[in-house]
Amino acid sequence: MSDFWHWWIVLLTTACLVLTTWLLFSTRKAQRKELTEETTGHAYDGIEELDNPMPHWWFLMFVATLVFTVGYLILYPGMGKWEGLFGWTSVGELERDQLKHERRYAPEFARYAATPIEELIKNPRALKMGERVFINNCSLCHGMDAGGNFGFPSLTDNDWLYDDTPDAIKTTIAQGRQGQMPAWGAVIGDKGVKQVASYARSLSGLDTTVSQDDLDSGKQIFNTTCAVCHNADGTGNFALGAPNLTNNIWLYGASQTQVEYTIRQGRNGVMPGWHNILGEEKVHLVTAYVYSLTHKAE
């Protein structure tokens, strides 16, 4: 906070307190002491307002509120950059709560972190904890049920870009991934894009509206430009994160138009690394939860 805003808050807050106190006591002094049946001349729905002083207890309540306000502003932050005599901050309270939480659950987290993933998926409590971490951090992209969204893979369908072993999943979560599908429109031309898109869709058994000659041409282009990543049979490559094109699971849609766009413009997918945010123990728990979605405990 700059010095200008510091002093602006201090002066504005002090002026409000002073004016409120002056208004309270000045009007109190001007009020009559005894009760009367005289009215102020105001009437609301047939109810007349008597010209009587504020009840004493009500006046004391206002005074107590002002005293509390001054005390609060001395003890706690509220006057610009003044930290208060207690030195309290919301960040400090959060850090204390986090430290308390870590001390409470650290032994349990450490125990789970030392358990292999294949064994950890047999522990319902560990999976519940992993699910909560997943929902708080991963569901924005992958959905609350891990079913994925457009451009964000489902974690429940046995189709994996980087393999489904515990180590591969943990590496993905901890270090992140960056997938890149290059744009081929300028290389193979618009006709080539249509032919390759039709051929790629045919690998998943999807109907195409092109001739067999176009499919053959699409296959030829595929073998010379796409097979290096997706393999000649279109089953994909874990090492490159190249998706399988034969199982009718499409990250960016399966329509002819959508597949053409992917080939023509390319795609760039980024999975951020979570190790520095979650830490080793929570990454291990999330890995167990994600692994459990497609692997049953034996």
C-alpha positions as CSV (number, residue, x, y, z in Angstrom):
1,M,0.0,0.0,0.0
2,S,1.4,3.4,-0.9
3,D,1.8,6.3,1.6
4,F,-1.0,8.2,-0.1
5,W,-3.6,5.5,0.4
6,H,-2.3,4.8,3.9
7,W,-2.9,8.4,5.0
8,W,-6.2,8.6,3.0
9,I,-7.6,5.6,5.0
10,V,-6.2,7.0,8.3
11,L,-7.7,10.5,7.8
12,L,-11.0,9.3,6.5
13,T,-11.5,6.7,9.3
14,T,-10.5,9.2,12.0
15,A,-12.8,11.9,10.6
16,C,-15.7,9.5,10.5
17,L,-15.1,8.5,14.1
18,V,-14.7,12.1,15.3
19,L,-17.8,13.3,13.4
20,T,-19.9,10.4,14.6
21,T,-18.9,11.0,18.2
22,W,-19.6,14.7,17.9
23,L,-23.0,14.1,16.4
24,L,-23.9,11.6,19.1
25,F,-23.0,13.9,22.0
26,S,-24.2,17.2,20.5
27,T,-27.7,15.8,19.8
28,R,-27.8,14.2,23.2
29,K,-27.0,17.5,24.9
30,A,-29.7,19.3,22.9
31,Q,-32.3,16.8,23.9
32,R,-34.8,17.6,26.7
33,K,-34.4,15.6,29.9
34,E,-38.0,14.9,30.8
35,L,-40.5,12.8,28.9
36,T,-43.4,14.6,27.2
37,E,-46.5,13.8,25.2
38,E,-45.6,16.4,22.6
39,T,-45.0,15.1,19.1
40,T,-42.5,16.1,16.5
41,G,-45.4,16.6,14.0
42,H,-44.4,13.5,12.1
43,A,-47.0,10.7,11.6
44,Y,-46.5,7.4,9.9
45,D,-49.5,5.2,9.1
46,G,-51.4,6.9,12.0
47,I,-48.5,6.5,14.4
48,E,-47.2,9.8,15.8
49,E,-43.6,10.4,16.8
50,L,-43.1,11.7,20.3
51,D,-40.5,14.4,20.9
52,N,-38.6,12.4,23.6
53,P,-34.9,11.9,24.2
54,M,-33.0,8.8,23.1
55,P,-33.3,6.0,25.8
56,H,-30.2,6.0,28.1
57,W,-29.4,2.4,27.4
58,W,-29.5,3.1,23.7
59,F,-27.1,6.0,24.1
60,L,-24.7,3.8,26.1
61,M,-24.8,1.2,23.4
62,F,-23.7,3.8,20.8
63,V,-20.9,4.8,23.1
64,A,-19.8,1.2,23.6
65,T,-19.7,0.7,19.9
66,L,-17.4,3.7,19.4
67,V,-15.1,2.5,22.2
68,F,-15.0,-1.0,20.7
69,T,-14.2,0.5,17.3
70,V,-11.2,2.5,18.7
71,G,-10.0,-0.5,20.6
72,Y,-10.3,-2.7,17.5
73,L,-8.3,-0.3,15.3
74,I,-5.6,-0.1,17.9
75,L,-5.3,-3.9,18.3
76,Y,-5.9,-5.0,14.7
77,P,-5.1,-3.7,11.2
78,G,-7.6,-1.3,9.8
79,M,-5.8,2.1,9.7
80,G,-3.8,1.9,6.5
81,K,-0.5,0.2,6.9
82,W,-0.9,0.0,10.7
83,E,-0.6,-3.7,11.7
84,G,-2.2,-3.4,15.1
85,L,-0.6,-4.2,18.4
86,F,-1.5,-7.9,18.0
87,G,0.2,-8.1,14.6
88,W,-2.7,-10.1,13.2
89,T,-3.1,-10.7,9.5
90,S,-5.4,-13.0,7.5
91,V,-2.4,-14.5,5.8
92,G,-0.8,-15.2,9.1
93,E,-3.9,-16.9,10.4
94,L,-4.1,-19.0,7.2
95,E,-0.5,-20.1,7.6
96,R,-1.0,-21.0,11.2
97,D,-4.1,-23.1,10.3
98,Q,-2.1,-24.8,7.5
99,L,0.7,-25.6,9.8
100,K,-1.7,-27.0,12.4
101,H,-3.3,-29.1,9.6
102,E,0.1,-30.3,8.4
103,R,1.2,-31.4,11.9
104,R,-2.1,-33.2,12.4
105,Y,-2.1,-35.1,9.1
106,A,1.7,-35.3,8.3
107,P,2.1,-38.8,9.8
108,E,-0.9,-40.1,7.8
109,F,0.3,-38.5,4.6
110,A,3.8,-39.9,5.1
111,R,2.4,-43.4,5.7
112,Y,0.4,-43.2,2.5
113,A,3.3,-41.8,0.5
114,A,5.4,-44.8,1.5
115,T,2.7,-47.2,0.2
116,P,2.9,-48.4,-3.4
117,I,0.0,-47.2,-5.6
118,E,-1.2,-50.7,-6.3
119,E,-1.6,-51.3,-2.5
120,L,-2.9,-47.8,-1.8
121,I,-6.0,-48.2,-4.0
122,K,-7.2,-50.9,-1.5
123,N,-7.4,-48.2,1.2
124,P,-10.8,-46.4,1.1
125,R,-9.7,-43.6,3.4
126,A,-6.6,-42.9,1.3
127,L,-8.7,-42.8,-1.9
128,K,-11.3,-40.5,-0.3
129,M,-8.5,-38.1,0.6
130,G,-7.1,-38.3,-2.9
131,E,-10.5,-37.7,-4.3
132,R,-10.9,-34.5,-2.2
133,V,-7.5,-33.2,-3.4
134,F,-8.5,-34.0,-7.0
135,I,-11.8,-32.2,-6.7
136,N,-10.2,-29.1,-5.2
137,N,-7.4,-28.9,-7.8
138,C,-8.1,-31.0,-10.9
139,S,-11.9,-31.0,-11.4
140,L,-11.9,-27.6,-13.1
141,C,-10.4,-29.2,-16.2
142,H,-11.2,-32.9,-15.8
143,G,-14.7,-32.5,-14.2
144,M,-15.9,-33.5,-10.8
145,D,-16.3,-37.1,-12.0
146,A,-13.0,-37.1,-13.9
147,G,-15.0,-37.6,-17.1
148,G,-13.1,-34.8,-18.9
149,N,-14.2,-31.9,-21.0
150,F,-13.5,-30.7,-24.6
151,G,-9.7,-30.6,-24.8
152,F,-9.3,-32.2,-21.4
153,P,-9.0,-36.0,-21.3
154,S,-11.3,-38.3,-19.4
155,L,-9.5,-40.3,-16.7
156,T,-12.1,-43.0,-16.6
157,D,-12.1,-44.6,-20.1
158,N,-8.8,-46.5,-20.3
159,D,-7.5,-44.3,-23.0
160,W,-4.2,-42.7,-22.0
161,L,-1.9,-40.3,-23.8
162,Y,1.1,-41.1,-21.7
163,D,0.3,-44.7,-20.4
164,D,-1.7,-45.7,-17.4
165,T,1.0,-47.1,-15.2
166,P,1.3,-45.6,-11.6
167,D,4.7,-44.1,-12.5
168,A,3.4,-42.5,-15.7
169,I,0.4,-41.1,-14.0
170,K,2.4,-39.7,-11.2
171,T,4.9,-38.1,-13.6
172,T,2.1,-36.5,-15.4
173,I,0.6,-35.0,-12.2
174,A,3.9,-34.0,-10.6
175,Q,5.8,-32.6,-13.6
176,G,2.9,-31.8,-16.1
177,R,2.8,-32.5,-19.8
178,Q,2.9,-30.4,-22.9
179,G,1.4,-32.0,-26.0
180,Q,1.7,-30.5,-29.4
181,M,0.0,-31.5,-32.6
182,P,1.6,-29.5,-35.4
183,A,-0.5,-27.7,-38.0
184,W,-0.4,-29.6,-41.4
185,G,-2.7,-27.3,-43.4
186,A,0.1,-25.4,-45.1
187,V,2.0,-28.7,-45.8
188,I,-0.6,-31.0,-47.3
189,G,-3.2,-28.5,-48.5
190,D,-6.9,-28.3,-47.9
191,K,-7.6,-31.4,-50.0
192,G,-5.0,-33.4,-48.2
193,V,-6.5,-32.3,-44.8
194,K,-9.9,-33.5,-45.8
195,Q,-8.5,-36.8,-47.0
196,V,-6.4,-37.4,-43.9
197,A,-9.3,-36.5,-41.7
198,S,-11.6,-38.9,-43.4
199,Y,-9.0,-41.7,-43.2
200,A,-8.3,-41.0,-39.5
201,R,-12.0,-41.2,-38.7
202,S,-12.3,-44.4,-40.7
203,L,-9.7,-46.0,-38.3
204,S,-12.3,-45.7,-35.6
205,G,-15.1,-47.1,-37.8
206,L,-16.7,-43.7,-38.3
207,D,-18.7,-43.2,-41.5
208,T,-17.1,-41.0,-44.2
209,T,-18.6,-39.3,-47.2
210,V,-15.5,-39.5,-49.4
211,S,-14.6,-42.0,-52.1
212,Q,-12.3,-45.0,-51.6
213,D,-9.7,-43.2,-53.7
214,D,-9.7,-40.3,-51.3
215,L,-9.4,-42.7,-48.4
216,D,-6.4,-44.4,-50.1
217,S,-4.9,-40.9,-50.7
218,G,-5.5,-40.0,-47.0
219,K,-3.8,-43.2,-45.9
220,Q,-0.8,-42.4,-48.1
221,I,-0.5,-38.9,-46.6
222,F,-1.0,-40.3,-43.1
223,N,1.8,-42.8,-43.6
224,T,4.2,-40.1,-44.7
225,T,3.3,-37.3,-42.3
226,C,1.3,-38.7,-39.3
227,A,2.6,-42.3,-38.7
228,V,5.8,-41.1,-37.1
229,C,3.8,-40.0,-34.1
230,H,0.6,-42.0,-34.3
231,N,2.2,-45.2,-35.6
232,A,1.3,-46.7,-39.0
233,D,-1.8,-48.5,-37.5
234,G,-2.9,-45.2,-35.8
235,T,-2.7,-46.7,-32.3
236,G,-0.7,-43.8,-30.9
237,N,2.6,-43.5,-29.0
238,F,2.9,-43.1,-25.3
239,A,6.4,-41.7,-25.5
240,L,5.1,-38.7,-27.5
241,G,1.6,-38.4,-26.0
242,A,0.2,-39.0,-29.5
243,P,-3.4,-40.3,-29.1
244,N,-4.8,-43.6,-30.3
245,L,-7.0,-42.9,-33.4
246,T,-8.6,-46.3,-33.5
247,N,-10.7,-46.4,-30.4
248,N,-13.2,-43.7,-31.2
249,I,-12.2,-41.5,-28.3
250,W,-11.5,-38.0,-29.4
251,L,-10.1,-35.2,-27.3
252,Y,-11.3,-32.4,-29.6
253,G,-14.3,-33.9,-31.2
254,A,-14.9,-36.7,-33.8
255,S,-16.9,-34.8,-36.5
256,Q,-15.3,-34.4,-39.9
257,T,-15.1,-30.6,-39.3
258,Q,-13.5,-31.0,-35.9
259,V,-10.9,-33.5,-37.1
260,E,-10.1,-31.3,-40.1
261,Y,-9.6,-28.3,-37.8
262,T,-7.2,-30.3,-35.6
263,I,-5.1,-31.4,-38.7
264,R,-5.2,-28.0,-40.4
265,Q,-4.5,-25.8,-37.4
266,G,-2.9,-28.1,-34.9
267,R,-3.5,-28.4,-31.2
268,N,-1.5,-27.4,-28.1
269,G,-2.4,-29.0,-24.8
270,V,-0.7,-28.1,-21.5
271,M,-1.1,-30.1,-18.3
272,P,0.6,-28.0,-15.5
273,G,2.9,-29.7,-13.0
274,W,1.5,-29.9,-9.4
275,H,4.4,-31.0,-7.4
276,N,5.3,-27.6,-6.1
277,I,1.7,-26.9,-5.3
278,L,0.5,-30.1,-3.7
279,G,3.8,-31.7,-2.5
280,E,5.0,-35.3,-2.8
281,E,2.4,-36.8,-0.4
282,K,-0.7,-35.3,-2.0
283,V,0.6,-36.0,-5.5
284,H,0.9,-39.6,-4.4
285,L,-2.7,-39.7,-3.1
286,V,-4.1,-38.1,-6.3
287,T,-2.2,-40.6,-8.4
288,A,-3.7,-43.4,-6.4
289,Y,-7.2,-41.9,-6.9
290,V,-6.8,-41.5,-10.6
291,Y,-5.2,-44.9,-11.0
292,S,-8.2,-46.4,-9.1
293,L,-10.7,-45.0,-11.6
294,T,-9.6,-47.6,-14.2
295,H,-8.0,-50.2,-12.1
296,K,-9.8,-52.3,-9.5
297,A,-8.1,-53.3,-6.3
298,E,-7.4,-57.0,-6.3
